Amino acid sequence: MFFDKSWMGYGMVGALQAGAIVAVLGFALFGLLHRLGRDSGRKHVAVEISWAFLLAVLLGGGGDVWDLCYLNFVPVESIQTLQLRLASVHDPDSLGTRVMFALIGAVVGVYLGWELFTGHWRARLASLRK
């Protein structure tokens, strides 16, 4: 997330908040992409699903994913560099949990958007009533 995260909770609460934000973002992005795809005549929902997932993860959890990759793969030459980098990360103890919940939130949000905007829920509801 490329915004101020000082209002977010710590630990599992912050991870759930990050997942919820990315889920709402994935839902909205799928709805927007589905609308644009339907207006342009495309019939491939898989393209809309993949772009909505990718954009939701990049926009909603991209900052945390970047911090996680940076802290794991970039060699740290001094303890001061590490301290400066960790000071810029909100809740570095739960960074991996936040990234995992952002990925799960993107999957859930795009799935719910796919169900709602493509009309598959009507067919499933009708099959349950029979």
PEFENZI-V534759 format. One line per field, one symbol per residue. ss: DSSP state (H for helix, E for strand, C for the rest). phi: phi as a letter, one per 20 degrees, with the letter a starting at -180 (. if undefined). psi: psi as a letter, one per 30 degrees, with the letter a starting at -180 (. if undefined). A space follows every 10 residues. Layout:
ss->???
phi->???
psi->???
This chain:
ss->CCCCCCCCCC CHHHHHHHHH HHHHHHHHHH HHHHHHHHHH CCCCHHHHHH HHHHHHHHHH HHHHHHHHHH HHHCCCCCHH HHHHHHHCCC CHHHHHHHHH HHHHHHHHHH HHHHHHHHCH HHHHHHHHHC
phi->.ebfdfeffd mfffffffff ffffffffff fffffffffe nfdeffffff fffffffffe cfffffffff fedefeebff fffffffeef lffdffffff ffffffffff ffffffeenf ffffffffff
psi->khlkgfflll beeeeeeeee eeeeeeeeee eeeeeeeeef gkfjfeeeee eeeeeeeeee geeeeeeeee fefkkkflfe eeeeeeffkk ifegeeeeee feeeeeeeee eeeeeeffgf feeeeefef.
